[in-house]
Amino acid sequence: MRVLVTGGAGFIGSHIVAALTAAGHEPVVYDALLPAAHPREPEIPDAEFVRGDVRDAAALEAALRGVGAVCHQAAMVGLGSGFGDAPDYVSCNDHGTAVLLAAMARQGVSRLVQAGSMVVYGEGRYVCPVHGVVRPGPREVADLDAGRFEPRCPLCGAEMAPGLVTEDAPADPRNVYATTKLAQEHLAAAWARATGGRAVSLRYHNVYGPGMPRDTPYAGVASFFRSALERGEAPRVFEDGGQRRDFVHVRDVATANLAALDAVGDRPEGRHTAYNAGSGHPHTVGEMATALATAFGGPMPVVTGEYRLGDVRHITADSARLRRDLGWKPSVEFGDGVVEFAHAPLRS
């Protein structure tokens, strides 16, 4: 099948293109090569390439001819430098997705796999010993300044135990990027209902692996640690390093996209489904930094106590639905993936 991969020259997109090719599909790379994501001209995957922006309806319509499905990876990512970035995030992520979906409707392309994100949940799942499952509000600056990083029960102030988030958890985006990712899902669902299309949103957790970009908003915490090690510097770990995340290898994310691509063909018409895409094995940010530094040969990480106000404390996934419904399971163990990543080249 001919598959258009928006953002196909990027970190995750290029791995999806490789997986599609290996599975016998015909990927078409559609990418604007924006400088924020690609400070230098990247190596384009070995596939048909169209340089274009997802907000360019004419270019999209031309690229969509003969296409049977779309893997939509193009997006601005990260927290940005302040709320002044909000128009750019909304333009690229939400307006761009709307333009893409409208073009798909005009061209009769009815299968979509969309790159979602775990950030739509805000904080993860917490259990209070008194009140059970509760949702903490945003962390206060005074608490963060004082090094009190763990959210407390909003009802009684007790310490809480973090757990795994399911797809049925209420959305609670805590920053502009997260808000745009949730809006993308709603647009995909509206498109599916209006056109009879079939859509899957994969809520990626912390993706890492070979080919991560260095020192850009698109990098992610694992890449910042890896870049520091390459410069001979100690990775700088924010807060106390105890933030729980689900680090999932990029090759596993690529196979999740293939599984979702097969699944959308079997979805009922007008259906949109969201799936968590994570390894299922949480690790702390400090554990990732230490494991990377050990595999690289040092220097060892430094815990700084610094914080970013838009960050959440713990967010880890329950990916059982993806495993059950789509038959997908991750294949790269954390230890093996970290050792590979410690010595793999980064994108400049």
Salt bridges, closest charged atoms under 4 A:
GLU26 OE2 - ARG2 NH1 2.61
ASP31 OD1 - HIS38 NE2 3.80
GLU41 OE2 - ARG51 NH1 3.74
GLU48 OE1 - ARG2 NH2 2.94
ASP53 OD1 - ARG55 NE 2.87
GLU61 OE2 - ARG106 NE 2.27
ASP143 OD1 - ARG148 NH2 2.87
GLU150 OE2 - ARG313 NH2 2.99
GLU150 OE1 - HIS314 NE2 2.89
GLU159 OE2 - ARG152 NH2 3.73
GLU167 OE1 - ARG321 NE 3.76
ASP168 OD1 - ARG321 NH2 3.01
ASP172 OD2 - ARG135 NH2 3.69
ASP172 OD2 - ARG174 NH2 2.82
GLU185 OE1 - ARG203 NH2 2.78
ASP215 OD2 - ARG231 NH1 3.37
GLU230 OE2 - ARG214 NH1 2.46
GLU230 OE1 - ARG226 NH1 3.00
GLU233 OE1 - ARG231 NH2 3.04
GLU239 OE2 - ARG139 NH2 2.81
GLU239 OE1 - ARG313 NH1 2.81
ASP240 OD1 - ARG313 NH2 2.84
GLU269 OE2 - ARG198 NH2 3.77
GLU287 OE1 - HIS283 ND1 3.39
GLU306 OE1 - ARG236 NH2 2.53
ASP311 OD2 - ARG308 NE 3.09
ASP325 OD1 - ARG324 NE 3.10
GLU340 OE1 - HIS249 NE2 2.89
GLU340 OE2 - ARG251 NH1 2.91
